[in-house]
Amino acid sequence: MTTLRRTGLRVGAVVALLAACGKDSTAPSASLVGTWDLVGYTDMGVAAVTTGTWVFRADGTFSVNGTVTFPGEPADPLVVSGGYVHSGSRVTLTIAAQTGDWTLTGSGNDITLTENEPPPANTISLRRHP
């Protein structure tokens, strides 16, 4: 369950990463370490416009700095940090005391994290920062 929306940050979990993704894959295994552009987010099937970056660090921490804007609503700041564990196509994100499990898919420099929950599941779309 995401808390960003409830805390006014509306970050039901924002992120997904993958450094050096190569060919198309449904189970990326490359490192997530690096900087990613936040290019999309959905919460309960509602798509938001996003800006900003997501940084995954080698020490298992991450930070997000940007905005998220849902239809008909003002932009909300998205400033979040936490920890992550990446194993194959699974990513666990922890923000404060809340942990969420996500499935990672990707193609080229683009990756998508889909929260493991009943549909419509939350998604985060990221693109490798040049």
JOBELZI-V876273 format. One record per helix or strand of 3 or more residues. SS is the DSSP state (h for helix, s for strand). FROM is the first residue (numbers start at 0). LEN is the number of residues. If there is no record, write none. Layout:
ss=SS from=FROM len=LEN
ss=SS from=FROM len=LEN
This chain:
ss=s from=33 len=10
ss=s from=45 len=11
ss=s from=60 len=10
ss=s from=75 len=12
ss=s from=89 len=6
ss=s from=97 len=10
ss=s from=109 len=6
ss=s from=122 len=6
